[in-house]
Amino acid sequence: MVNALYAGSFDPITFGHIDVIRRAETIFDKVFVAVSINTHKHALFTTEERAAFIKQLFQEDQQISVLTSRELTVQLAKQLGAKVLVRGVRGSGDLDTEMSIAGLNQGLAPEIQTVFLPTAGQYRDLSSSMIKEIAAFHGDVSKFVPPIVAKALKNKF
Protein backbone atom coordinates (compact mmCIF):
# COMPACT_ATOMS: atom_id res chain seq x y z
CA MET A 1 0.00 0.00 0.00
CA VAL A 2 1.45 3.36 -1.06
CA ASN A 3 0.06 6.49 0.53
CA ALA A 4 0.75 9.97 -0.79
CA LEU A 5 0.61 13.44 0.69
CA TYR A 6 -0.42 16.50 -1.34
CA ALA A 7 0.26 19.58 0.76
CA GLY A 8 -0.45 23.15 -0.19
CA SER A 9 -1.98 26.39 0.96
CA PHE A 10 -5.05 25.90 -1.29
CA ASP A 11 -6.11 29.53 -0.73
CA PRO A 12 -8.48 28.83 -2.36
CA ILE A 13 -8.62 25.40 -3.94
CA THR A 14 -9.01 25.59 -7.74
CA PHE A 15 -10.05 23.15 -10.43
CA GLY A 16 -6.31 22.69 -11.09
CA HIS A 17 -5.75 21.44 -7.53
CA ILE A 18 -8.79 19.17 -7.81
CA ASP A 19 -7.43 17.74 -11.07
CA VAL A 20 -4.13 16.87 -9.37
CA ILE A 21 -5.93 15.23 -6.42
CA ARG A 22 -8.16 13.16 -8.73
CA ARG A 23 -5.21 11.96 -10.78
CA ALA A 24 -3.16 11.19 -7.66
CA GLU A 25 -5.92 8.95 -6.37
CA THR A 26 -5.66 6.83 -9.53
CA ILE A 27 -2.01 6.15 -8.69
CA PHE A 28 -1.92 5.85 -4.89
CA ASP A 29 -3.94 3.84 -2.41
CA LYS A 30 -4.67 6.83 -0.19
CA VAL A 31 -4.10 10.53 -0.77
CA PHE A 32 -3.78 12.84 2.22
CA VAL A 33 -4.51 16.45 1.34
CA ALA A 34 -2.91 18.76 3.88
CA VAL A 35 -3.88 22.40 4.07
CA SER A 36 -0.64 24.01 5.18
CA ILE A 37 0.63 27.45 6.04
CA ASN A 38 2.78 29.20 3.48
CA THR A 39 4.91 31.74 5.35
CA HIS A 40 5.40 33.73 2.13
CA LYS A 41 1.68 34.33 1.58
CA HIS A 42 -1.06 36.15 3.45
CA ALA A 43 -4.08 33.84 3.40
CA LEU A 44 -7.54 35.13 2.52
CA PHE A 45 -9.30 32.14 4.10
CA THR A 46 -8.42 30.55 7.42
CA THR A 47 -6.79 27.14 7.45
CA GLU A 48 -10.04 25.69 8.77
CA GLU A 49 -12.13 27.32 6.01
CA ARG A 50 -9.80 25.99 3.32
CA ALA A 51 -9.90 22.48 4.80
CA ALA A 52 -13.70 22.65 5.02
CA PHE A 53 -13.96 23.45 1.28
CA ILE A 54 -11.81 20.44 0.40
CA LYS A 55 -13.60 18.13 2.83
CA GLN A 56 -16.94 19.10 1.29
CA LEU A 57 -15.65 18.54 -2.24
CA PHE A 58 -14.32 15.06 -1.42
CA GLN A 59 -16.80 13.99 1.26
CA GLU A 60 -17.91 10.92 -0.69
CA ASP A 61 -14.38 9.77 -1.49
CA GLN A 62 -12.93 7.25 0.98
CA GLN A 63 -9.53 7.42 -0.68
CA ILE A 64 -9.03 11.13 0.12
CA SER A 65 -8.33 12.34 3.64
CA VAL A 66 -8.15 16.07 4.39
CA LEU A 67 -6.27 17.59 7.31
CA THR A 68 -4.53 20.77 8.38
CA SER A 69 -0.85 21.07 9.16
CA ARG A 70 1.51 23.52 10.82
CA GLU A 71 4.67 21.48 10.38
CA LEU A 72 7.23 20.51 7.79
CA THR A 73 5.63 18.49 5.02
CA VAL A 74 8.15 15.64 5.30
CA GLN A 75 7.51 15.38 9.04
CA LEU A 76 3.78 15.12 8.40
CA ALA A 77 4.38 12.52 5.68
CA LYS A 78 6.36 10.40 8.15
CA GLN A 79 3.57 10.62 10.74
CA LEU A 80 0.96 9.61 8.16
CA GLY A 81 3.04 6.81 6.66
CA ALA A 82 3.07 8.53 3.28
CA LYS A 83 5.98 7.43 1.11
CA VAL A 84 5.33 10.00 -1.64
CA LEU A 85 4.83 13.75 -1.81
CA VAL A 86 2.63 14.81 -4.72
CA ARG A 87 3.27 18.17 -6.33
CA GLY A 88 1.29 19.72 -9.15
CA VAL A 89 3.24 21.74 -11.69
CA ARG A 90 1.81 24.17 -14.24
CA GLY A 91 4.95 24.99 -16.18
CA SER A 92 8.68 25.55 -16.10
CA GLY A 93 8.48 28.24 -13.41
CA ASP A 94 6.68 25.88 -11.05
CA LEU A 95 9.04 23.06 -11.93
CA ASP A 96 12.14 25.06 -10.99
CA THR A 97 10.66 26.01 -7.63
CA GLU A 98 9.33 22.51 -6.95
CA MET A 99 12.67 20.90 -7.87
CA SER A 100 14.39 23.03 -5.24
CA ILE A 101 11.82 22.08 -2.61
CA ALA A 102 12.05 18.40 -3.60
CA GLY A 103 15.83 18.53 -3.20
CA LEU A 104 15.54 19.97 0.31
CA ASN A 105 12.89 17.41 1.23
CA GLN A 106 15.13 14.62 -0.08
CA GLY A 107 17.86 15.86 2.23
CA LEU A 108 15.49 15.91 5.20
CA ALA A 109 13.80 12.57 4.49
CA PRO A 110 15.54 10.45 1.83
CA GLU A 111 12.95 7.67 2.24
CA ILE A 112 10.16 9.94 0.94
CA GLN A 113 9.95 10.51 -2.80
CA THR A 114 8.44 13.49 -4.63
CA VAL A 115 6.25 12.91 -7.69
CA PHE A 116 5.34 15.77 -10.02
CA LEU A 117 1.97 15.69 -11.76
CA PRO A 118 1.56 18.19 -14.58
CA THR A 119 -1.65 20.16 -14.36
CA ALA A 120 -4.10 19.42 -17.17
CA GLY A 121 -3.86 21.93 -20.02
CA GLN A 122 -7.15 23.66 -19.33
CA TYR A 123 -5.99 24.47 -15.77
CA ARG A 124 -2.45 25.51 -16.56
CA ASP A 125 -3.06 29.22 -16.14
CA LEU A 126 -4.93 28.92 -12.84
CA SER A 127 -3.35 30.13 -9.65
CA SER A 128 -5.03 30.88 -6.36
CA SER A 129 -3.43 34.34 -6.36
CA MET A 130 -4.93 35.20 -9.74
CA ILE A 131 -8.33 33.85 -8.70
CA LYS A 132 -8.30 36.10 -5.62
CA GLU A 133 -7.33 39.08 -7.77
CA ILE A 134 -10.25 38.46 -10.16
CA ALA A 135 -12.65 38.03 -7.23
CA ALA A 136 -11.39 41.20 -5.55
CA PHE A 137 -12.49 43.16 -8.62
CA HIS A 138 -15.83 41.34 -8.67
CA GLY A 139 -14.99 39.19 -11.68
CA ASP A 140 -16.64 35.85 -12.35
CA VAL A 141 -14.45 33.03 -11.00
CA SER A 142 -17.00 30.24 -11.50
CA LYS A 143 -14.98 28.76 -14.40
CA PHE A 144 -11.94 28.34 -12.16
CA VAL A 145 -13.21 27.18 -8.76
CA PRO A 146 -16.05 25.01 -7.41
CA PRO A 147 -19.35 26.78 -6.59
CA ILE A 148 -18.76 26.69 -2.81
CA VAL A 149 -15.46 28.51 -3.30
CA ALA A 150 -16.90 31.00 -5.80
CA LYS A 151 -19.63 31.86 -3.30
CA ALA A 152 -17.14 32.23 -0.45
CA LEU A 153 -14.96 34.52 -2.58
CA LYS A 154 -17.96 36.65 -3.47
CA ASN A 155 -18.84 36.94 0.22
CA LYS A 156 -15.26 37.95 1.12
CA PHE A 157 -15.24 40.77 -1.41
C-alpha positions, 0 to 999 in steps of 0.5 A: 500500500502506497500512501501519498501526501499532497500539501499546499496552501489551497487559498483557495482550492481551484479546479487545477488542484482538484485535477491533481488530487483526482489523478493522484488517487488513480495512482496511490492507495490513499491521498492525504490532502494537507492544508498548510501554512505558506509563510510567504503568503497572506491567506484570505481564508483561514486554514479551517475554512480551506480544509472545510472546502476540500472536505466538502468537495471530497466527502464521498471519497474514501480514498481522500483524507483532508487535514490541516498542518503547521509542520514541515511536510516531510515530518507530516508525511512520516507521521501519516506513513506517506511514502510519496509527496505529490506536487502539481506543476503548471509549467517551467516556473513551477518546476524550478521552484518545486525541484528546489523544494524536492531537493531539500525534502530529499535531504530531510527525508531520503525515504520519501519521494516526490512525484510531479503531476503536470496540471491538465492543459485547461488548468495551466493558467490557474493560480489561487493568487490570480483567482483572488485578484479576479474576485477582488475586482468582482470578476466571475471566478465560476470557471476556475473554482467550485461553486462553494469557493466561488460563493465564499470569494464573493462573500469575502469581497 
